[in-house]
């Protein structure tokens, strides 16, 4: 009887011990490995980074003003560069046309024995105060020989006459074309005229005669009257006159001084 009781007690103790061991394993679980920590880097590297980030940025040096004459054309704005090229091209065209006319005249003088022809072209600005000349273009036989531009309209209109061309030209028929551009001008209630531009076109066909000077006088003027619309007033007309070339007067013959008469020798009386 005692032996059976002892066996029961031991069995109960074993069961209790095993139960306690199982509950401890579930409660504790598998211990996790400690996380690896990387120590922060310290020293000159971090100090240098902090210093560069915290230091204020140096102020830029002031840009000195540039001289337009020293600016490289490649660095100029496209509009300015194109405008300069256009002016240079027009000047070269005008010069080339004058040289061509000069060569033609010399050729005719050498081969044909003639004295060639010349032409004088002028322009008069007879427009009223409501119009200001901003651009004037003359073309002779399709080649521009005169170009003047004033985008502001403050200076060109003050010139009352222009010498367009003066020089030799090949004898024969020639065509002259004129384009004049004006800007409206007014005060007070008429100040709105400054927003409008007006273009007048004209032309003339003339003949340059051998040994003569063809004078072509053109002018810009207002046609019509007070009832004529403003956009129809600007006009250009030309007149041609032929004048004989001035030739140097023939040289007067040089007078030959008279030869003094020879004095006769005195007669000699033979000695006796």
Buried (B, 14 or more C-beta within 10 A) or exposed (E): EEEEEEEEEEEEEEEEEEEEEEEEEEEEEEEEEEEEEEEEEEEEEEEEEEEEEEEEEEEEEEEEEEEEEEEEEEEBEEEEEEBEEEEEEBEEBBEEBBEEBBEBBEEBEEEEEEBBBBBBBBBBBEBEEBBBBBBBBBBBBEEBBBBBBBEEBEEBBEBEEBEBBEBBBBBEEBEBBBBBBBBBBEEEEEEEBBEEBBEBEBBBEBEBBEEBBBBBBBBBBBEEEEEEEBEEBBBBBBEBEEEEEEEEEEEEEEEEEEEEEEEEEEEEEEEE
